[in-house]
Amino acid sequence: MSIGKVIMWCVLASSAFATQVQAQDEAALREAERLGMALFELDRAVQAAQEAGQELRAFRRDDDVQGWVAERAGDGSHAIMFVGATRNDEIVGRYRVSVNRSGHVFEEMERLEDVPLNDRQQAQFLARQRAASVEHTACSGTYDTVVLADTIQGASGWRAYLLPRAAFPDVHLLGGTYRADLNAQGTTVRYFQPLASGCSVLQNVADAPALQFADEAVAGPNELHVYISQRLDKPLYVSAGGGENTWLIQDGRIRAVQGVPGQ
């Protein structure tokens, strides 16, 4: 083979590899958008359900509530069932409320008479408990665990997110957030990873039109960044790799940009 042909082959191979890497990167960003939006919508629904529960005396005084399970309907609404344990340690439904896709409760909370969970609900609750039990560095004394049904590597499973809560409303903990990927039965954690480094925080400056978060430990934006941007209802600039690359997250979408305006 001539030198010219060798050079041409190397150029074509390099171009094909670059195209493949770019496609993989784009796929990862679209996946982050999908998961971030799903996480935001479910967490918002649960928060609305908990607020609705405060209007029900029985819910406020029930110390046996151990968490919740959720079912998402085709219209994007969520049915949230708060669960507790019987004297025989059976997990049962105690309260139920429905929340629409916009995060508003459209039915009063219903008190249940110890409704048994179906197999899917049991698996979801087990996934929640199993993920929370994995040893990890805690960045807060208060954590919420949000569980999404998803297809993971071609098989049905659960993605459980451990979300740390800060003590102040203008401070948001990104560090200490973890994602656990579990099997369909909720019994096995197949993957567990932090979504931000250390106990890093993001302060929501009230008059700032956009926010910025830099994290050298991540390769690029992930679903946590999409979730936070949606939760704060502000554009978020994410810098990774020592600030060499920057992305803008706005309205649930991620796109690469050339730095942060004004810097």
N, C-alpha and C positions, 0 to 999 in steps of 0.2 A: 504494500500500500504506500502511495506517495505521501510526502510530508503534507502537501496541500490537502489531500483527502483526509489525513489524520486530523489536521487542524479543523477542517469543515465538520468532521464527525464529532469532535470535542465541542465545537460551538453549538451544534444541534442538540447534543446530549445535555449541555449546560442549560440551554434554553428550555428544553423539555422539563428538566428538573426544577428550574425556577418557576415555570408555569404550574407544575404540580404543587410546589410549596405554597405558591400564592393561592391556589384553589383550596388547599388545606387551611390556610390562615383565614380565608373568607368564610369557609364552612364553620370554623371555630367561632368567629364573630357572630354569625347568624345563630349558632347554637346558644351563645351567651345571651343574645337578645331574647330568644325564645324562653329560655329558663329564667332569665331575670324578670321578664314580664309575668310569667306564671307564678313565680315566687312572690312578686309584689301583689298581684291580684288575690292570691290566697291569703297572704299575711294581712292584707287590708280587710278581707272578709272576716277573718278570725277576730281582728281588733274590733270590728263593728259588732260582731256577735257577742264579744265579751262586754262591750258597752251596753248592749241590749239586756244582757243578763243582770246588770246592776239595777235595772228597773224591776226585777223580779226578786221579791224578798227571799224566797226559797233558795234561789241561786246564790244570792249574796251570803247567806248563812250556811251554805253547804260546803263543809270543809273536806268532803270526800271526793270532790272532783279532781281527777288525776290527769286531765288533758282532754283532747278532742280528736275526732276523726272527721274527714271532709269528703264530700262527693261533689264533683263538678258536673253540671248539666251541660247540654249542648248549646244553650244560650249564654254560657259563661257565668251563670249564677252558681253559688255554692250552698250546699246544705251542710251546716256545721252541727255536729252532735257532740256534746260534752259528755264525758264518760266517767264512771267511778267503779269501785269494786264492791261486790256484795260481801256478806260474811264468809262466804265460801271462796273468796278471792276471784270470783268471776267478774270480768270486765263487762259492764253493761252501759247502755245509753241512759242518761239521766235528763238531759235537756236537748232541745233541737230548735234551730232557727235557720231561716233562709236569707241569704244576702245576694242582691243582684250584682251584675258585672260592674256596676259603678261604685260598689262598696256600700250600698244602702240596704238596711234591713227592710224587707217588704212584708214580713209577717211577724206577729208577736212571738216571743220565745214560748215554746211548748214544754211543759213539764212531762216527763215520761215515767212510766212505771217499770223501771229496770228492764229496758228492751235489750234482748240478747244481740250481740254483734254478729253480722254475717262473716263469712270466711275472709272476704276482702277487707272489711273493716278491722277484723282481728289482726290481719297481716300488717295493715297500716299502723295500728297502735303498737304492735310489736316492733316494727321498724323504728318507730319514734323512740321507744324505750331502749332498744338495742343501740341506736346511734348515740343517744345521750350518755350511755354507759362507757363509751370508748374513752380511754384516757387521753386527755388533751390539756393544753395550757388555757386556763380560763382568764379572760380579761375583764370579767364582770361577775358580780354575785347574782345577777339575774340573767337567765337565758330563756329564750323561746325556741322550741324545736318545731320546724315547719316541714311537713312531709308531702312530697309530690309524687304522684304515679308517673312513671316514664318508661320508655323503652331504652334499655341500656345494653349496648353491644348486641343488638338484635333480639334481646329477651326482655320480658316484662320484669319490672322491678320498681324500686322506690329510691328517690333521692331525698335524703333528710338533711336539712340545714339547721345548724346550731347558730342562733343569732343572739349575740350579746346585746344587752340593753344598757344604755348609759343613764346616769342619774339626772342629767340635765337635758332639757328638750332641744337645746341648740348644739349638742355634742352627739356625734354618731360614731359608734365603735365599728370599725371595719376589721381591725386586727382581732383575732379571737373568733372569727367566723369560720365555720367548717362545713364541708359537704361530705356526706357519707352516701355511698352507693350500696344498696342492699338488694338481695334477691327477692323474688316475688312473694316468698313466705315471710319476709321480714326477719329472718333468723340469722342471716350471715352478712356481715359488712365486708364487701369485696374491695372497697376503695375508700380511703379517708384522707382528706387533704384540707389544709388551710387555704382560704381564698384571699388572704392579705397577710402581710408580715407583722410579726410582733403583736403589740397591742395598739397599733396605729389608729388614729382618730381623724375624723373630718368634722370641722366646725362649720355650722351653717350660719354664716354671717348674714344677718337679716336683709341688709340693703345691697348685697352682692347679687348681680344679675346671673352670675355663673360661679361654680365652685371648681377647685382644682385639687387633685389627689395624686401624689407621686409615690411610687412603690418600686424599688429596685429589684425586689424579690420575685415579681411576676413578669411573665413574658409579654403580657398584653391585657386588655380589659377582659373581665369575666362577668358572670351573671350577677355577682355582688354589686359591681359598679352600676349595672343597669338598674338593679333593684333600688339602690340608694338614690340614683338620679330621679327615678319615678317617685319614690317616697317623699323626697324633698321638693319635687316638682320644679327642678332647676337643671339646666345643662351642667354636665360635669366633664371637665378635662382630666384625662388619666394619662400620666406619664410613666413609662416603664423603661427598664434597662438603663438606668442612670440619666434619664431624660432625653435619650436619643430618639425615642419615638413617642408621639403624642396622639391620642384619639379624643374625639368629642362624642359624648353620649347625650343625645337629646331626643325626647319623645320616644324613648325605647329603641332608638337606632344608634349604631356605632359607625363612625367614619374616621379615617386617618386625617390629621391636619398637620400643618406646619407650625408647631409650637402653640403657645397660649397667647392670645392677643394682649398687647400691652407689656409683654415681657421680652 
